[in-house]
Amino acid sequence: MGTEQKVAVITGASQGIGAALVNAYLDRNYRIVATSRSIKASANPDVLTIAGDIGDPETGRRVIEQGLARFGRIDTLVNNAGIFIMSRFTEYSAEQYAQIVATNLTGFFYITQAAIAAMERQGSGHVVNITTSLVGHADSRVPSVLASLTKGGLDAATRSLAIEYAKHGIRVNAVAPGVIKTPMHPAATHDALAALHPVGRMGEISDIVGAILYLESAPFVTGEILHVDGGQSAGH
């Protein structure tokens, strides 16, 4: 199999934003390495699916190794996998803490480390992290300190990695969403969630996909935290 075609690695790829990103990058003529706990095999020869828990350090390494073995290169990594649990700070359990840190931070660390090593060898690459608008704009109606703790780490790491690898041909950016209409939000909650945004609606999956594709096609943009949050980051 030739190695001229670009390759995107997408975590949390079995549903919602991740599944939409798989289709969007395929439409841009990328080959895809798609991973999540429950992802199914694909009949498309341009899609390699790898099932695994991204919170396990071995999963990230394995995804990049198998992607390189199948397609010969890694051009983009979208760190889409994440866990969000809304709770008062004192009511989080030790199990919830461990689960959120494993997925949001440990998973990011190991797959990104392996991906950037591959990108550095080829002299180019792009990493996009999915954070949350709550990192910089806390909302008392949405108590979620573990999201701020972990996704705030990705926010800071985005800028740090962007500067560290700027001269190596590797860009690192982030998208900070508001509340997006995905399967994790039951329809009965949509009105209340829409009201959290100054524009009066929830975001659509296409809003996030469009932002990521913009960053993909913006070679002079690195270290950017792109807010796609219906105005939440501007104020209430």
Secondary structure by P-SEA (a helix, b strand, c coil): ccccbbbbbbcccccaaaaaaaaaaaaabbbbbcccccccccccccbbbbbcccccaaaaaaaaaaaaaacccccbbbcccccccccccccccaaaaaaaaaaccaaaaaaaaaaaaaaaaaccbbbbbbbbccccccccccccccccaaaaaaaaaaaaaaaacccccbbbbbbbbcccccccccccaaaaaaacccccccccaaaaaaaaaaaaaccccccccccccccccccc
